[in-house]
C-alpha cells in the first residue's frame, strides 16, 4: 500500500504512484478473455438480461392487478391460459393501456428468450467443458454455459480455493498475530457465477440424493440453516467443477 506524503492529488502524482506500484509488483495482472469467451459471455449475459427484464415486466403486471383488486388462480399467469385471461380483463383508464403494453413486451421477450436459448443450445454442443459439467445432475445446458463463460480458462485458477474466491463462496479471512478470524463471504465477486451455482445446488439435491454435495447440504442445513448450507454446497460443487475441468473427467456419484 502506498501512503501519500501530502493531501495534494494531481494526475502527475497519481501516475507516479501507479508507476511505482507497477515497478514493485503491487499491481496484479488482469486476465483478458480471448475472443471466443467474450462472444460466449455476451450471448449468455444477454440471456440473463432478458430474464431480468422479463421479471421486471411481470412484476409491473402483478402491480396493476393488485391495484385493481383482481385475483386469479393460475399457477402460471403468463402461460397460454393466463395470457388469455389477462387480455380479456376489463380495466379502464391508463392501467388498461399499460397492461396491454406490458403484455406485448412479455410476448416479445418470450420470443427473444426462445431464440437465445436455441443459440445457446447450439453453442453447448460445441463446448466440451459445458458437456462435462452437464454430467452433474442439476446442471443443464444453459447453466453449464453460464459457468463455462464466467470461469473462462480454468488454468488461470491454480487451485479450487482461488476459484471459490472468484465466485464469492469463500469466507473473508483476517489474521492478527496468532488469531485467525473467518468472517462473511466476499461480496466482491462474479455475481453471475455465484447465482447460477446456488440455483444448480437446489436442483442437484433434488435429483442426486446420495452425492457428496447433497450430504454436505443437509448436514449443514440441520445445524446452521439453509442459507449457509447453500453456500457450502455451492463451494463444494465449484471445487468439484475445478477438478473436472482440470482433469477432463465427468462427475460420478452413487446416484448415477
Residue frames as qw, qx, qy, qz and C-alpha x, y, z in Angstrom:
[[0.000, 0.888, 0.460, 0.000, 0.00, 0.00, 0.00],
 [0.404, 0.357, -0.015, 0.842, 1.22, 3.49, -0.86],
 [0.277, -0.747, -0.444, 0.411, 0.91, 6.16, 1.89],
 [0.319, 0.797, 0.174, 0.482, 0.61, 9.64, 0.46],
 [0.491, -0.088, -0.298, 0.814, 3.04, 12.23, 1.83],
 [0.115, 0.178, 0.153, -0.965, 0.50, 15.03, 1.41],
 [0.446, 0.504, 0.646, -0.360, -3.14, 15.63, 0.51],
 [0.273, 0.586, -0.339, -0.684, -2.21, 17.01, -2.90],
 [0.663, 0.216, 0.715, 0.054, -3.78, 14.93, -5.65],
 [0.346, 0.669, -0.295, -0.588, -2.84, 15.52, -9.28],
 [0.918, 0.369, -0.051, -0.139, -2.70, 13.39, -12.41],
 [0.427, 0.667, -0.570, 0.219, 1.10, 13.59, -12.31],
 [0.293, -0.447, 0.726, -0.433, 1.29, 12.28, -8.73],
 [0.865, 0.069, 0.328, -0.374, -1.28, 9.57, -9.46],
 [0.807, 0.524, -0.268, -0.031, 0.71, 8.44, -12.49],
 [0.174, 0.627, -0.685, 0.329, 3.89, 8.38, -10.40],
 [0.571, -0.279, 0.625, -0.453, 2.21, 6.28, -7.69],
 [0.920, 0.260, 0.136, -0.259, 0.85, 3.83, -10.26],
 [0.620, 0.628, -0.459, 0.104, 4.26, 3.57, -11.94],
 [0.122, -0.545, 0.729, -0.395, 5.87, 2.87, -8.56],
 [0.768, -0.072, 0.494, -0.401, 3.32, 0.13, -7.77],
 [0.876, 0.453, -0.090, -0.139, 3.85, -1.40, -11.20],
 [0.376, 0.673, -0.601, 0.211, 7.64, -1.35, -10.78],
 [0.216, -0.402, 0.775, -0.438, 7.48, -3.06, -7.38],
 [0.297, -0.064, -0.931, -0.203, 4.91, -5.65, -8.48],
 [0.187, 0.195, 0.658, -0.703, 1.99, -4.38, -6.37],
 [0.594, 0.332, -0.040, -0.732, -0.44, -4.28, -9.31],
 [0.594, 0.031, 0.804, 0.012, -1.83, -7.68, -10.22],
 [0.072, 0.115, -0.676, -0.724, -2.29, -8.59, -13.86],
 [0.621, 0.275, 0.348, -0.646, -5.87, -8.67, -15.11],
 [0.429, 0.077, 0.858, 0.274, -6.91, -11.66, -17.20],
 [0.401, 0.401, -0.198, -0.800, -8.27, -10.64, -20.61],
 [0.740, 0.201, 0.621, -0.160, -10.70, -13.23, -22.00],
 [0.233, -0.091, 0.707, 0.661, -10.00, -14.43, -25.55],
 [0.346, 0.068, -0.304, -0.885, -12.49, -13.54, -28.28],
 [0.473, -0.198, -0.803, -0.303, -14.41, -16.83, -28.12],
 [0.301, -0.384, -0.726, 0.485, -15.03, -16.42, -24.38],
 [0.076, 0.250, 0.125, -0.957, -16.04, -12.76, -24.82],
 [0.406, -0.037, -0.546, -0.732, -18.52, -13.73, -27.52],
 [0.460, -0.296, -0.837, -0.006, -19.96, -16.53, -25.36],
 [0.185, -0.336, -0.551, 0.741, -20.25, -14.22, -22.36],
 [0.204, 0.105, -0.137, -0.964, -22.08, -11.62, -24.44],
 [0.504, -0.169, -0.659, -0.532, -24.71, -14.14, -25.53],
 [0.476, -0.327, -0.778, 0.247, -25.13, -15.76, -22.11],
 [0.132, -0.300, -0.399, 0.857, -25.33, -12.39, -20.33],
 [0.313, -0.043, -0.344, -0.884, -27.84, -11.22, -22.93],
 [0.537, -0.308, -0.752, -0.227, -29.98, -14.19, -21.91],
 [0.369, -0.352, -0.624, 0.592, -29.60, -13.21, -18.25],
 [0.050, 0.135, 0.046, -0.989, -30.61, -9.63, -19.11],
 [0.439, -0.199, -0.576, -0.660, -33.74, -10.91, -20.89],
 [0.502, -0.364, -0.769, 0.152, -34.63, -12.91, -17.78],
 [0.222, -0.311, -0.422, 0.822, -34.27, -9.85, -15.53],
 [0.213, 0.039, -0.213, -0.953, -36.30, -7.65, -17.89],
 [0.482, -0.279, -0.736, -0.385, -38.99, -10.34, -18.07],
 [0.410, -0.396, -0.702, 0.427, -39.20, -10.46, -14.26],
 [0.051, -0.229, -0.185, 0.954, -39.49, -6.66, -14.03],
 [0.345, -0.066, -0.434, -0.830, -42.27, -6.54, -16.63],
 [0.506, -0.336, -0.784, -0.129, -44.21, -9.37, -14.99],
 [0.297, -0.351, -0.578, 0.674, -43.96, -7.60, -11.63],
 [0.137, 0.107, -0.059, -0.983, -45.47, -4.49, -13.23],
 [0.480, -0.219, -0.647, -0.550, -48.40, -6.59, -14.46],
 [0.478, -0.373, -0.749, 0.265, -48.90, -8.03, -10.97],
 [0.135, -0.216, -0.320, 0.913, -48.85, -4.47, -9.60],
 [0.334, -0.068, -0.321, -0.884, -51.68, -3.43, -11.92],
 [0.560, -0.303, -0.734, -0.237, -53.76, -6.46, -10.90],
 [0.405, -0.319, -0.639, 0.571, -53.18, -5.74, -7.22],
 [0.019, 0.123, 0.113, -0.986, -54.12, -2.08, -7.58],
 [0.489, -0.068, -0.372, -0.786, -57.36, -3.04, -9.32],
 [0.596, -0.174, 0.583, -0.524, -58.23, -5.78, -6.81],
 [0.819, 0.299, -0.336, -0.356, -58.05, -8.55, -9.43],
 [0.539, -0.413, 0.727, -0.101, -57.33, -12.07, -8.16],
 [0.727, 0.367, -0.475, -0.333, -56.59, -15.24, -10.12],
 [0.850, -0.322, 0.397, -0.124, -55.91, -18.94, -9.53],
 [0.797, 0.549, -0.243, 0.068, -53.32, -19.53, -12.26],
 [0.808, -0.432, 0.164, 0.365, -50.09, -21.24, -11.23],
 [0.466, -0.072, 0.368, 0.801, -48.50, -19.71, -14.34],
 [0.229, 0.760, 0.316, -0.519, -50.16, -16.38, -15.03],
 [0.205, 0.706, -0.386, -0.557, -48.06, -15.88, -18.15],
 [0.371, 0.018, 0.896, 0.243, -48.77, -19.25, -19.71],
 [0.035, -0.244, -0.678, -0.693, -51.23, -19.62, -22.60],
 [0.281, -0.666, -0.681, -0.118, -54.40, -19.63, -20.48],
 [0.365, -0.616, -0.292, 0.634, -53.06, -16.94, -18.16],
 [0.163, -0.160, 0.306, 0.924, -52.25, -14.61, -21.06],
 [0.149, -0.447, -0.696, -0.542, -55.77, -15.13, -22.45],
 [0.363, -0.699, -0.566, 0.242, -57.18, -14.21, -19.04],
 [0.320, -0.484, -0.051, 0.813, -55.06, -11.05, -18.89],
 [0.088, 0.060, 0.499, 0.860, -56.01, -9.96, -22.40],
 [0.247, -0.544, -0.688, -0.412, -59.74, -10.18, -21.56],
 [0.306, -0.446, -0.550, 0.636, -59.60, -8.20, -18.34],
 [0.031, 0.835, 0.388, 0.388, -61.95, -5.22, -18.14],
 [0.481, -0.482, -0.191, 0.707, -59.68, -2.46, -16.86],
 [0.245, 0.912, 0.286, 0.165, -60.24, 1.22, -17.55],
 [0.169, -0.965, 0.157, 0.127, -58.03, 4.27, -17.83],
 [0.214, 0.781, -0.586, -0.037, -54.27, 4.29, -18.07],
 [0.544, -0.326, 0.764, -0.118, -53.99, 0.86, -16.43],
 [0.832, 0.401, 0.358, -0.137, -55.71, -0.69, -19.45],
 [0.532, 0.805, -0.262, 0.010, -53.17, 0.83, -21.85],
 [0.124, -0.697, 0.693, -0.137, -50.22, -0.08, -19.63],
 [0.742, -0.110, 0.640, -0.165, -51.41, -3.67, -19.17],
 [0.821, 0.547, 0.159, -0.046, -51.78, -4.18, -22.94],
 [0.312, 0.842, -0.431, 0.089, -48.33, -2.66, -23.46],
 [0.377, -0.549, 0.727, -0.165, -46.72, -4.91, -20.83],
 [0.848, 0.124, 0.496, -0.135, -48.35, -8.00, -22.32],
 [0.703, 0.704, -0.095, 0.026, -46.88, -7.15, -25.73],
 [0.040, 0.781, -0.602, 0.165, -43.47, -6.69, -24.10],
 [0.657, -0.296, 0.667, -0.188, -43.78, -10.06, -22.33],
 [0.876, 0.387, 0.280, -0.064, -44.66, -11.81, -25.60],
 [0.494, 0.810, -0.299, 0.106, -41.72, -10.15, -27.34],
 [0.220, -0.677, 0.672, -0.208, -39.31, -11.09, -24.53],
 [0.825, -0.063, 0.538, -0.163, -40.55, -14.68, -24.59],
 [0.813, 0.579, 0.051, 0.030, -39.81, -14.88, -28.30],
 [0.253, 0.818, -0.474, 0.206, -36.34, -13.38, -27.84],
 [0.537, -0.493, 0.645, -0.231, -35.68, -15.75, -24.94],
 [0.912, 0.182, 0.358, -0.083, -36.61, -18.72, -27.13],
 [0.653, 0.723, -0.180, 0.134, -34.27, -17.57, -29.91],
 [0.023, -0.769, 0.578, -0.271, -31.41, -17.02, -27.46],
 [0.753, -0.286, 0.555, -0.206, -31.99, -20.40, -25.81],
 [0.904, 0.399, 0.150, 0.024, -31.72, -22.07, -29.21],
 [0.408, 0.804, -0.364, 0.233, -28.46, -20.20, -29.86],
 [0.335, -0.638, 0.629, -0.292, -27.01, -21.25, -26.50],
 [0.893, -0.031, 0.421, -0.154, -28.12, -24.86, -27.02],
 [0.794, 0.591, -0.080, 0.117, -26.28, -24.87, -30.35],
 [0.156, 0.781, -0.513, 0.320, -23.11, -23.48, -28.75],
 [0.689, -0.454, 0.491, -0.281, -23.40, -26.05, -25.95],
 [0.969, 0.195, 0.149, -0.010, -22.96, -28.91, -28.41],
 [0.657, 0.618, -0.235, 0.362, -19.58, -27.49, -29.41],
 [0.156, -0.743, 0.466, -0.455, -18.29, -27.00, -25.86],
 [0.682, 0.031, -0.713, 0.162, -16.52, -29.99, -24.31],
 [0.108, 0.129, -0.605, 0.778, -16.26, -28.18, -20.96],
 [0.530, -0.092, 0.117, -0.835, -20.00, -27.48, -20.81],
 [0.815, -0.002, -0.477, -0.328, -20.85, -31.07, -21.72],
 [0.469, 0.095, -0.753, 0.452, -18.61, -32.27, -18.88],
 [0.150, -0.087, 0.466, -0.867, -20.45, -30.01, -16.42],
 [0.676, -0.056, -0.198, -0.707, -23.81, -31.29, -17.66],
 [0.615, 0.001, -0.788, 0.046, -22.85, -34.71, -16.24],
 [0.040, -0.054, -0.668, 0.741, -23.66, -33.21, -12.82],
 [0.126, -0.603, -0.766, -0.184, -27.35, -33.70, -12.14],
 [0.168, -0.822, -0.358, 0.409, -29.00, -30.31, -11.70],
 [0.106, -0.594, 0.319, 0.731, -26.77, -28.60, -14.28],
 [0.674, 0.572, 0.467, 0.024, -28.46, -28.32, -17.67],
 [0.632, 0.388, 0.248, 0.624, -27.03, -26.86, -20.86],
 [0.022, 0.889, 0.115, 0.443, -27.92, -23.26, -20.01],
 [0.602, -0.787, 0.135, 0.015, -26.40, -23.42, -16.52],
 [0.843, -0.117, 0.255, 0.459, -23.31, -25.17, -17.87],
 [0.491, 0.594, 0.202, 0.605, -22.77, -22.44, -20.46],
 [0.234, -0.932, 0.014, -0.276, -23.05, -19.71, -17.81],
 [0.760, -0.581, 0.220, 0.193, -20.44, -21.46, -15.65],
 [0.777, 0.147, 0.286, 0.541, -18.06, -22.04, -18.58],
 [0.308, 0.763, 0.168, 0.543, -18.37, -18.47, -19.87],
 [0.349, -0.908, 0.068, -0.223, -17.89, -16.86, -16.45],
 [0.801, -0.461, 0.261, 0.279, -14.91, -19.04, -15.48],
 [0.383, 0.828, -0.373, -0.169, -13.13, -18.76, -18.82],
 [0.635, 0.408, -0.636, 0.160, -9.78, -20.57, -18.81],
 [0.825, -0.539, -0.145, -0.083, -9.78, -22.85, -15.76],
 [0.803, 0.080, -0.217, 0.549, -5.96, -22.86, -15.76],
 [0.105, 0.637, -0.156, 0.748, -5.89, -19.26, -14.52],
 [0.651, -0.603, 0.175, -0.426, -7.03, -20.62, -11.14],
 [0.295, 0.480, -0.812, 0.157, -4.10, -22.61, -9.67],
 [0.092, -0.085, -0.936, 0.328, -6.33, -24.26, -7.07],
 [0.191, -0.598, -0.739, -0.245, -10.04, -24.62, -6.16],
 [0.296, -0.638, -0.414, 0.578, -9.77, -22.02, -3.40],
 [0.122, -0.245, 0.241, 0.931, -8.83, -19.30, -5.90],
 [0.161, -0.296, -0.707, -0.622, -11.88, -20.20, -7.99],
 [0.325, -0.637, -0.688, 0.124, -14.15, -20.14, -4.93],
 [0.241, -0.497, -0.161, 0.818, -12.81, -16.68, -4.04],
 [0.004, -0.012, 0.489, 0.872, -13.62, -15.52, -7.57],
 [0.315, -0.434, -0.723, -0.435, -17.20, -16.76, -7.15],
 [0.307, -0.476, 0.230, -0.791, -17.61, -15.17, -3.71],
 [0.863, -0.276, -0.345, -0.247, -18.02, -18.53, -1.98],
 [0.677, 0.013, -0.503, 0.538, -15.02, -18.33, 0.36],
 [0.406, -0.854, -0.299, 0.129, -15.15, -16.58, 3.75],
 [0.196, 0.863, -0.250, 0.394, -13.10, -13.47, 4.43],
 [0.841, -0.262, -0.296, 0.370, -10.00, -14.34, 6.49],
 [0.027, -0.897, 0.217, -0.384, -8.38, -11.85, 8.87],
 [0.849, -0.143, -0.341, 0.377, -5.17, -12.84, 10.66],
 [0.089, -0.867, 0.248, -0.422, -3.65, -10.84, 13.50],
 [0.249, -0.567, 0.734, -0.278, -0.73, -12.45, 15.28],
 [0.057, -0.068, 0.995, -0.034, -1.81, -15.93, 16.37],
 [0.437, 0.416, 0.592, -0.534, -5.51, -15.14, 15.95],
 [0.001, 0.043, 0.728, 0.684, -7.35, -16.08, 12.76],
 [0.403, 0.398, 0.487, -0.665, -10.89, -14.81, 12.14],
 [0.131, 0.207, 0.808, 0.535, -13.09, -16.16, 9.37],
 [0.260, 0.325, 0.257, -0.872, -15.77, -13.62, 8.51],
 [0.666, 0.517, 0.360, -0.400, -18.56, -13.39, 5.98],
 [0.704, 0.267, 0.505, 0.423, -18.20, -14.48, 2.39],
 [0.248, -0.245, 0.242, 0.906, -16.75, -11.97, -0.05],
 [0.407, 0.716, 0.398, -0.404, -19.15, -9.55, -1.73],
 [0.244, 0.738, -0.414, -0.475, -16.68, -8.52, -4.43],
 [0.500, -0.080, 0.849, 0.149, -17.11, -11.47, -6.76],
 [0.188, 0.005, -0.697, -0.692, -18.57, -12.75, -10.01],
 [0.498, 0.077, 0.450, -0.737, -22.27, -12.46, -9.17],
 [0.747, 0.260, -0.331, -0.515, -23.46, -14.43, -12.21],
 [0.514, 0.237, -0.819, 0.094, -21.31, -17.43, -11.29],
 [0.088, -0.070, 0.754, -0.647, -22.38, -17.30, -7.65],
 [0.611, 0.139, 0.171, -0.761, -26.07, -17.05, -8.56],
 [0.758, 0.240, -0.469, -0.384, -26.09, -19.95, -11.03],
 [0.347, 0.204, -0.873, 0.276, -24.21, -22.24, -8.63],
 [0.312, 0.008, 0.612, -0.727, -26.82, -21.58, -5.94],
 [0.731, 0.228, -0.074, -0.639, -29.54, -22.48, -8.44],
 [0.639, 0.306, -0.693, -0.131, -27.72, -25.63, -9.53],
 [0.038, 0.193, -0.855, 0.480, -27.26, -26.80, -5.93],
 [0.539, 0.100, 0.451, -0.704, -31.00, -26.67, -5.25],
 [0.793, 0.320, -0.290, -0.431, -31.68, -28.68, -8.41],
 [0.430, 0.391, -0.806, 0.109, -28.89, -31.14, -7.61],
 [0.184, -0.157, 0.805, -0.542, -30.11, -32.03, -4.12],
 [0.735, 0.183, 0.212, -0.618, -33.50, -32.99, -5.60],
 [0.835, 0.411, -0.274, -0.242, -32.09, -35.31, -8.26],
 [0.638, 0.349, -0.619, 0.297, -28.93, -36.70, -6.64],
 [0.669, -0.676, -0.068, -0.300, -29.77, -37.76, -3.08],
 [0.905, -0.354, 0.030, 0.234, -26.53, -39.59, -2.28],
 [0.595, 0.597, -0.137, 0.521, -23.86, -37.27, -3.66],
 [0.525, -0.165, -0.363, 0.752, -21.20, -35.56, -1.53],
 [0.027, -0.274, -0.083, -0.958, -22.81, -32.22, -2.35],
 [0.572, -0.483, -0.410, -0.521, -26.26, -33.29, -1.14],
 [0.730, -0.369, -0.498, 0.288, -24.92, -34.88, 2.04],
 [0.371, -0.004, -0.228, 0.900, -22.96, -31.73, 2.86],
 [0.227, -0.398, -0.231, -0.858, -26.02, -29.55, 2.23],
 [0.675, -0.517, -0.411, -0.329, -28.31, -31.45, 4.60],
 [0.696, -0.244, -0.445, 0.509, -25.64, -31.84, 7.28],
 [0.236, 0.036, -0.155, 0.959, -25.02, -28.08, 7.43],
 [0.349, -0.427, -0.348, -0.758, -28.70, -27.15, 6.95],
 [0.679, -0.481, -0.555, -0.005, -29.54, -29.16, 10.07],
 [0.590, -0.360, -0.324, 0.646, -27.01, -27.22, 12.18],
 [0.238, -0.327, 0.005, 0.914, -26.75, -23.76, 10.63],
 [0.416, 0.644, 0.281, -0.577, -29.72, -23.27, 8.32],
 [0.746, 0.493, 0.425, 0.142, -30.41, -23.48, 4.59],
 [0.284, 0.951, -0.122, -0.016, -28.61, -20.29, 3.54],
 [0.257, -0.721, 0.639, 0.079, -25.24, -21.37, 4.93],
 [0.735, 0.017, 0.675, 0.063, -25.85, -24.86, 3.61],
 [0.648, 0.730, 0.217, 0.016, -26.40, -23.47, 0.11],
 [0.111, 0.911, -0.397, -0.025, -23.13, -21.53, 0.24],
 [0.481, -0.482, 0.732, 0.038, -21.19, -24.55, 1.50],
 [0.756, 0.268, 0.596, 0.041, -22.74, -26.87, -1.09],
 [0.509, 0.860, 0.010, -0.023, -22.07, -24.33, -3.87],
 [0.106, -0.809, 0.576, 0.052, -18.44, -24.15, -2.75],
 [0.639, -0.175, 0.748, 0.042, -18.24, -27.97, -2.81],
 [0.722, 0.569, 0.394, -0.005, -19.81, -28.09, -6.27],
 [0.331, 0.918, -0.217, -0.033, -17.41, -25.47, -7.62],
 [0.357, -0.620, 0.695, 0.068, -14.45, -27.36, -6.14],
 [0.722, 0.137, 0.676, 0.056, -15.63, -30.49, -7.94],
 [0.576, 0.801, 0.158, -0.042, -16.07, -28.48, -11.14],
 [0.005, -0.867, 0.482, 0.127, -12.45, -27.27, -10.88],
 [0.493, -0.324, 0.800, 0.107, -11.19, -30.86, -10.68],
 [0.706, 0.454, 0.542, -0.040, -13.48, -31.98, -13.52],
 [0.455, 0.888, -0.031, -0.065, -12.28, -29.25, -15.87],
 [0.142, -0.777, 0.605, 0.102, -8.62, -29.69, -14.94],
 [0.445, -0.221, 0.865, 0.071, -8.74, -33.47, -15.44],
 [0.425, 0.194, -0.553, -0.690, -11.36, -33.62, -18.20],
 [0.110, -0.118, -0.981, 0.111, -13.47, -36.10, -16.22],
 [0.446, -0.472, -0.445, -0.616, -17.24, -36.44, -15.84],
 [0.390, -0.407, 0.477, -0.674, -18.98, -36.26, -12.49],
 [0.588, -0.093, -0.798, -0.094, -19.65, -39.54, -10.70],
 [0.354, -0.316, 0.531, -0.702, -21.74, -40.19, -7.62],
 [0.219, 0.025, 0.957, -0.188, -23.63, -43.10, -6.09],
 [0.514, 0.488, 0.465, -0.531, -26.96, -41.97, -7.53],
 [0.486, 0.634, -0.338, -0.498, -25.72, -42.18, -11.12]]
